[in-house]
Amino acid sequence: MYEVILYYNFNPIEEVERFTKLHKNKCKELGLKGRIYISSEGINGTAAGTKEQVEAYKQFVWSLPGFEDTEFKQDQSDYIPFAKLICKIREEIVSLHMDGVDPKDGGRHLAPSEWRKVMESGEDYVMIDVRNNYESKVGHFKGALTPDLDNFYDFPQWLDEVNIPKDKKVLMYCTGGIRCEKFSVLMKDKGWDDVNQLHGGILNYAKEEEGKHFEGKCFVFDDRLIVPVDPKNLEPIAQCEITGKPADTYVNCANMECNKLFVCSEEGAHIMEGCCSEECKASDYKRPFDPENAFKPFRKWYNYFGDDFKQRTVESA
């Protein structure tokens, strides 16, 4: 069993190139795999390794001046969901494409228990899913606004057009919390006062509150692609783009000239040989479809949750 971590920390880094080089060397030394982005505003990463490798890396991060308080969301996987290590410099560790956004001026952080309490209180609020459309498509909180946007940097324009009353209580969430750090600042700057964000995001909520009131599963940016949130509610909320049947497994189109990420069931994948359309299926640039690896996370849930989940999944299809 391997450990998978997700983390970020907004802390100014002066010598970004030097910091990145040292960081990358340390990750290589430990044998860690994943994606780590560094900028003058801080660090944002997701990585995986053995329990010992991950613990050593966490200790390393905590030893860095200004990063002693870095919080790690941690999960387990029966395989390392990254092909290699990427550790590089970016202009922003999460791209909103706006200058002068200081996360320290953001919204109030709600612990998972507080978030659930607000949801169950009957209080009037608007909830915003601050993720891309392909993420919210396979899972989201009940009643949340799920903007049909391809990129996080499209959210400022969406906010200008959506017409949310300024006196409305706002709840917002994302995968691990980093996008809310910036979007909450934007909302406060534009006149909303009661702005609240889910501390640690969906992944922390899943661990602390067992995903209560969350429908579907959570999209993650590693080879697993989606992970369960509420172990008592594993039914897909999306549909296979080939068969139309309930599904929430993402695959990349086998046509290398397309490579579209789309929701597909095993049945649909076999019908189209891993492709998203007949045109792609006929392409000369089609890579062999490997259903064993494409549906590995899905089979993991089958094995873990047992016959009851198997039966319910078969019935829902």
N, C-alpha and C positions, 0 to 999 in steps of 0.2 A: 504494500500500500504506500502511495506517495502523498505528499502534502502539497496543496496548491494555495498560494497566498495572493491577495489583492490589497493594494495599499496606495496611499498618496500622502504627501505632506507639502503644504505651501510654506516654504521657508526660503528666503533669498539666498541664491548661490552666486558668489562673485566670480570665481574662476571656473566657469562652466566646463570648458574643455578639459581642464586638469581634473576636475571632480569626476567627469564622465569617464575619463581614461582609467582613473584609479578604481572607480566603481566597476567598470567592465572587467578589469583584471581580477578583482576580487571574486566576481561571479564566476569567471572562468576557473579560477583556483578552486572554488568550491564545487564546480561541476553543475551549477544551476542553469536551468533553461527557462526562457520566458521572454517578455517584452518589457523593457524599462526605458522610460522617456524622461529626460532631464532638461531643464531650462533654467533661466535666471530666476524663475518664480518657484522652483522646487522640483519634486520628483513624483512620478506616477508609474506604478509598475504592477505586473502580475507575473508570477514565476512559480516554478515547481521543482521538486527534488525529493530526496529522502528526508525523513524526519530530522536527521542530523544535519544535512545540508541546509535545510530551511531554517533550523534553529540557529545555526552559525551565521547565516545571512542576516537574520533579524537582529542578532547581537551586534553585527557589524554596522547595520543601519542605526541602531540605537547609540552606537559609540560616536557617530558623526555629530559635531557641534550643530545644534539647532534641530536635530532630528531625533532627539531623545524621547519625544512623545508620539512618535509615529505609531499609528494603530494598524494592525494587520487583520483582515478578514481571512479566515483560514478554513479550508475544506480538504477532503480526501478524495483521491482518485486511484483506481487500480492500474493506471498507466500515466506517464508524463504527457500531458496534453499540449506539448510544444515540441516542434521539430528541432529548434535551435535557440541560441541566446541572441537577442537583439538588445543592445544597450546604446542609445544614441541621443543626440541633442535635437530638441525641437524648440520652435519659437514659443509655444505654449504647451504646458503639460496636458491641458484639455482646451481644445480650440473653440473659443467663442468669437474670435476675431474682433475684439473690442479692447481699446486701451483703457487703462486706469481702473480695472476691476480688481478690487482688493477683497479677497475672501473674508478678511477679518471684519468687514462691514456687512456680512451676510445675515441670513435669517436665524431664527432661534432653532437650535438643534433639539429635536424630540427623540428621546430614547424609544426603542421599539414598544415598550409597555405604554408610554405616553401616547404614541401614535395610535395604537390600538384603542386606547381609552377614548381618544377624540373620535375615532371612527364609530365607536359603539355608543357615544354619548347622545346622539341625535342633534348635535350642534350643527349649525349651518356653516358650510365651508365649500371651497372649490379645491379639488385635488388635481395636480398636474403631473403627468408622467414625463419627466425631462429626459427622455431617451428617443432614439430613432424609431421610425415606424416598424422596421423589421424586428426590433426588440419587443415593443409593446404588443405586436401582433400575436406572439405566442404566450404572452403572460402579462397581467397588470392587476392593480388593485381594483376592486369593485367600485364603480362610479367615477373612476379617474378620467380626466381628459387625456386623450392619447393623440397628440398632434401627428398628422400625416406628413412627417418631415424626414428627409434622408440624412440630414446632418445636424449636429448640435448648433453650428453657427447660423442655422436658419431660424433658430428660436427667437432672437430679438425681433425680427420682422413679424413672426407669428404673434408675439405678444402685443405688438402695436395694432394688430388687426382683430384680435379675438374678443375684445370688449369685455374684459372681466372688471366688475365694479371695484373701485379703489378701496372701498370700505369692507370688502369681503375678506374673510379669514382664508389664507392660502396655505395649503399643504403641498409639498413637492417631494418627489423621490426619484432616485435613479439606481443603478446597479450597486455601486459601492459608496456613493455620496459625493464624488468629486464634481460632477456636473452641477449639482445643487449649490455647491459652494460659490460658483460664479453666477448662476442664474438667479439665486436669491438676492445677490447684490444688485443685479440689474433691475429686478422687480422693486426693490426698496428705492433705488435711485429714480425710478419712474413713478413713485408715489404710493405704492402699497406699503402699509405699515405692519400689518399682522402677517408676517411671512415666516413659515415654519418648514423645516426640512427634516427628513427621516435620517437620523444619525446612523451612519454605517450602511445606509441603503437597503435594498431588498435582501442582500446576502446576510446582513446582520439581523434583519427582521426574521428571516427564515430560521436562523439559529436560536434567537431569543423567544420568538412567539409562534414558532412552528408554522409560519406563513398564513396565519388566520386572516381571512378576507382577501387573500390573493388568489386570483384565478389563473390557471395555466402554469407555465414554468418560466424560469429566468434565463434570458440569453446572456452568455458569457463570452468574452473575447479570447477563447483558447479553443483547442481542438474538440472539446466536449460540446461546444456551441450552446447547449441548453442544460440546465440542472433543475431538479425538483425544488419547490419552495414549500408547499404544504403537502406533507406526506400522506394526508388523508384525502387529498383532492388532486389526483394526477391525470384527470381527464384532459385531453387536448382541447383548446379553445379555437385553434386555427384549423384550416382544411388543406389537405393535399392539393397542390396546384395541378396535379395530373388527374386524379380520380375524384376529387371533391369530398373525399371521406375525411373524418377527423384525423388530424396529424399535427405534430409540432416538431418533427425532426427536420433540421436544415441540412441541405447538401449543396455542394457547388456543381453547377452544370458540367457534365463531362466533356463538353465541347470547349477546348482550351481557348478558343477565340471569343467565347461568351463568358464562361466561368461564373454565371449568375448564381447568387445565393438564393435558394428558394425552398419553401416548405414541401416536403415530399414524403410519402409513406413508402414502406418497402415494396408494396404492390406497385405503386406508381413508378418507383425507381427501376424495377425489373421490366415494366412495360416499355419505358423510354430509355432503358440502358443508362440510367443516370443523367439523362438530358432533360432540359426544361421544355423542349418543343420538338416537333417532327423535323424542323429545319436543322436544329442542332444535332439531332439523332443521325441525320444523313451526312454530317460534316466529316471531312477527311482529317480533321484535327481533333478527333474524339479520343480521349484517353480511356483505357479499360476501366469499367465500373467495378468497384470493389465493395460489395454490400456488407461484407464482414466488418470493415473499418468504418464505413459510412454510418452504420447503425449500431456501433459499439456502445455508445451511452444508453441507447434505448434498451439494448439487451441487458445492460447492467441493472437497470431498474427492474426488468423482468425477474432477474435472478434475486435481487435484493428484496423486493416487495412480495414475491411469492405468487401462489396460484390465484389468490383473490384479485390481484391487480391484472394478472394475465386474463382472467375471465372477463373482467370489466372492460379491459382494452379491446378484446375480441368483440364483445357485445356492442361497444361504441362505434366500431368500424362498420 
